[in-house]
Amino acid sequence: MRIILCGFGVVGQSLVKLFDSRAEDLYAKYGVKPRVVGVFDSKGSAVDSSGLEFNKLVEVKKKFGTVKNYANTKNSMTGIEILKNVEADVLIETTASNYKDAEPGMTHITTAMKKGMHVISVNKGPLALAFPSLMELATYNQVMFKFSGTVGGGTPILDYAKNSLSGERITSFAGILNGTTNYILTNMATGLSFDEALKDAKDKGYVEADESLDLDGLDAAAKLVILANWIMGMKVTLPDINCTGIRKVTTDDIKKAEKNNCSVKLIASCNKDLKVSPIEVSNEDPLCVNGTLNAIAFTSEHSGTQTIIGRGAGGMETASSILRDLLDIRKEIART
Ligand SMILES: NC(=O)c1ccc[n+]([C@@H]2O[C@H](COP(=O)([O-])OP(=O)(O)OC[C@H]3O[C@@H](n4cnc5c(N)ncnc54)[C@H](OP(=O)(O)O)[C@@H]3O)[C@@H](O)[C@H]2O)c1
């Protein structure tokens, strides 16, 4: 399968490492040979229609800070030029999530769909701001649009709710969808102040470059939008979410929760309304996970409530979700 990869940061590099380490097994088990024919980061690109070398891409990025130096040419194509001119089957979008205008991911995705390419995105920005219209565009252009890694990293939350509970009617769900805020709140429960816990999370590299995405609940709200559209069939975008982050949570709030045998957690919920806010959760509730873990509880009409717990982020975990999407696309193409 010919692939164009947008963005070559943590996830993009993990993905080509995964392709490299699984090459034989992917071919033997699924008949899939991922061929990355174009890749670009913010500074330039590399293109080879016969397939770029995975190890060399990672080495070049490490040495020069960009994939542009992969070949000894002076000029490299822009991302849009690649999308318009290089023949490929699938676009994998891994540029940074942006909740103001969803760029550059939005243009990458729409350009690829209009060209008839299937799209896999781990970038949440375009989905958070325009989920319904992107689904329409995919349908109109008869391409597949997959985004397993946008919620739960490698934990197959979207697939579970959509496929394992198929035939059921999910009536509500609630979850801890942002590992960074969960880490901060967990540390506050051990006695750290908000500022101390935030500093520790920053030191460990858990906090987004724009800390507001984590602390003000935007990342969790974006995931809630994706879940609400995909699982509940709603047509909503980010402004429809009633969103409060964790900046105002105090150590007193945490102590008060403890007295009730509860912990304060940033919960994204879809019940009567769509909401992200810090609330008390019983310590006995399976949803009450600690550290950077994510958890989500789906309540359905006949099967009761089921909770899925897993690591919500990480380069390799997210890359594995991209691979899952890619194999789904391959299977679907083979069927039609
Ligand atoms: N990391 C995770 O665990 C995780 C989990 C789930 C979802 N995600 C999502 O996956 C995406 C990638 O995450 P990441 O951790 O890999 O981020 P990252 O390390 O910051 O990588 C982002 C990549 O996007 C590139 N980029 C930025 N602006 C660009 C532009 N205008 N044109 C082309 N490339 C551009 C960057 O280029 P440079 O290299 O030149 O800076 C970089 O290669 C994000 O949307 C994130 O929200 C991440």
The ligand as an SDF file (V2000), in Angstrom:
LIG
                    3D

 48 52  0  0  0  0  0  0  0  0999 V2000
    1.9250   11.3350   21.0250 N   0  0  0  0  0  0  0  0  0  0  0  0
    0.8580   10.6390   21.3790 C   0  0  0  0  0  0  0  0  0  0  0  0
    0.9050    9.8210   22.2860 O   0  0  0  0  0  0  0  0  0  0  0  0
   -0.4480   10.8530   20.6520 C   0  0  0  0  0  0  0  0  0  0  0  0
   -1.5530   10.0230   20.9420 C   0  0  0  0  0  0  0  0  0  0  0  0
   -2.7440   10.1770   20.2260 C   0  0  0  0  0  0  0  0  0  0  0  0
   -2.8460   11.1770   19.2780 C   0  0  0  0  0  0  0  0  0  0  0  0
   -1.7740   12.0060   19.0650 N   0  0  0  0  0  0  0  0  0  0  0  0
   -1.9030   13.0520   18.0470 C   0  0  0  0  0  0  0  0  0  0  0  0
   -1.0410   12.7010   16.9800 O   0  0  0  0  0  0  0  0  0  0  0  0
   -0.5090   13.8760   16.3900 C   0  0  0  0  0  0  0  0  0  0  0  0
    1.0170   13.7770   16.4040 C   0  0  0  0  0  0  0  0  0  0  0  0
    1.4770   13.6770   17.7190 O   0  0  0  0  0  0  0  0  0  0  0  0
    3.0460   13.6500   18.0220 P   0  0  0  0  0  0  0  0  0  0  0  0
    3.1730   13.3140   19.4490 O   0  0  0  0  0  0  0  0  0  0  0  0
    3.7230   12.8350   16.9970 O   0  0  0  0  0  0  0  0  0  0  0  0
    3.4020   15.1870   17.8000 O   0  0  0  0  0  0  0  0  0  0  0  0
    4.8220   15.8160   17.4170 P   0  0  0  0  0  0  0  0  0  0  0  0
    5.9170   14.9470   17.9070 O   0  0  0  0  0  0  0  0  0  0  0  0
    4.7650   17.2320   17.8390 O   0  0  0  0  0  0  0  0  0  0  0  0
    4.8450   15.7440   15.8200 O   0  0  0  0  0  0  0  0  0  0  0  0
    4.0760   16.5850   15.0290 C   0  0  0  0  0  0  0  0  0  0  0  0
    4.6450   16.5600   13.6370 C   0  0  0  0  0  0  0  0  0  0  0  0
    3.8810   17.4520   12.8250 O   0  0  0  0  0  0  0  0  0  0  0  0
    4.7890   18.2280   12.0390 C   0  0  0  0  0  0  0  0  0  0  0  0
    4.1730   19.4770   11.6090 N   0  0  0  0  0  0  0  0  0  0  0  0
    3.7780   20.5290   12.3620 C   0  0  0  0  0  0  0  0  0  0  0  0
    3.3070   21.5150   11.5540 N   0  0  0  0  0  0  0  0  0  0  0  0
    3.4110   21.0420   10.2850 C   0  0  0  0  0  0  0  0  0  0  0  0
    3.1210   21.5810    9.0050 C   0  0  0  0  0  0  0  0  0  0  0  0
    2.5900   22.7910    8.8680 N   0  0  0  0  0  0  0  0  0  0  0  0
    3.3630   20.8300    7.9070 N   0  0  0  0  0  0  0  0  0  0  0  0
    3.8950   19.5970    8.0280 C   0  0  0  0  0  0  0  0  0  0  0  0
    4.2090   19.0320    9.2120 N   0  0  0  0  0  0  0  0  0  0  0  0
    3.9650   19.7500   10.3150 C   0  0  0  0  0  0  0  0  0  0  0  0
    5.9800   18.4580   12.9500 C   0  0  0  0  0  0  0  0  0  0  0  0
    7.0710   18.8760   12.1680 O   0  0  0  0  0  0  0  0  0  0  0  0
    8.5280   19.1000   12.8360 P   0  0  0  0  0  0  0  0  0  0  0  0
    9.0490   17.7180   13.1290 O   0  0  0  0  0  0  0  0  0  0  0  0
    9.2880   19.7720   11.7350 O   0  0  0  0  0  0  0  0  0  0  0  0
    8.3180   19.9420   14.0360 O   0  0  0  0  0  0  0  0  0  0  0  0
    6.1190   17.0680   13.5650 C   0  0  0  0  0  0  0  0  0  0  0  0
    6.8620   16.2310   12.7110 O   0  0  0  0  0  0  0  0  0  0  0  0
   -1.0680   15.0490   17.1900 C   0  0  0  0  0  0  0  0  0  0  0  0
   -2.1700   15.5650   16.5070 O   0  0  0  0  0  0  0  0  0  0  0  0
   -1.4750   14.4260   18.5100 C   0  0  0  0  0  0  0  0  0  0  0  0
   -2.5350   15.1140   19.1310 O   0  0  0  0  0  0  0  0  0  0  0  0
   -0.5900   11.8510   19.7150 C   0  0  0  0  0  0  0  0  0  0  0  0
  1  2  1  0
  2  3  2  0
  2  4  1  0
  4  5  1  0
  4 48  2  0
  5  6  2  0
  6  7  1  0
  7  8  2  0
  8  9  1  0
  8 48  1  0
  9 10  1  0
  9 46  1  0
 10 11  1  0
 11 12  1  0
 11 44  1  0
 12 13  1  0
 13 14  1  0
 14 15  2  0
 14 16  1  0
 14 17  1  0
 17 18  1  0
 18 19  2  0
 18 20  1  0
 18 21  1  0
 21 22  1  0
 22 23  1  0
 23 24  1  0
 23 42  1  0
 24 25  1  0
 25 26  1  0
 25 36  1  0
 26 27  1  0
 26 35  1  0
 27 28  2  0
 28 29  1  0
 29 30  1  0
 29 35  2  0
 30 31  1  0
 30 32  2  0
 32 33  1  0
 33 34  2  0
 34 35  1  0
 36 37  1  0
 36 42  1  0
 37 38  1  0
 38 39  2  0
 38 40  1  0
 38 41  1  0
 42 43  1  0
 44 45  1  0
 44 46  1  0
 46 47  1  0
M  CHG  2   8   1  16  -1
M  END
$$$$
